[in-house]
């Protein structure tokens, strides 16, 4: 008899534990919401060059303002990454070019450009950065 009571208690605890976990998840979602769904993904790629030397620049962070999407330039100055577009009516997005490697490859001014995406799945960007004096 005691074995049956013990098993019943364990079962009841498991059921209430599951219900409690579900309730916590529901409250969290209700309070903080969920990240909005992507309307579409856009593949950004391109090359970053020095305006004065016309050589590729390594170590430039290329990111989309207001998102977590970014890519880094390689030794040839190339980058590529996907970014999530949340607004189906967005025809353009701001893209930031930030020198994050310090003096390793010279020092370059940060730059922001607005690119037209117009619902394209893929956009190629070539940009030249000015050196800091």
HELIX and SHEET records of a PDB file:
HELIX    1   1 UNK A    2  UNK A   32  1                                  31    
SHEET    1   A 3 UNK A  78  UNK A  85  0                                        
SHEET    2   A 3 UNK A  40  UNK A  50 -1                                        
SHEET    3   A 3 UNK A 122  UNK A 129  1                                        
SHEET    1   B 4 UNK A  70  UNK A  72  0                                        
SHEET    2   B 4 UNK A  60  UNK A  64 -1                                        
SHEET    3   B 4 UNK A  92  UNK A  99 -1                                        
SHEET    4   B 4 UNK A 111  UNK A 116 -1                                        
END                                                                             
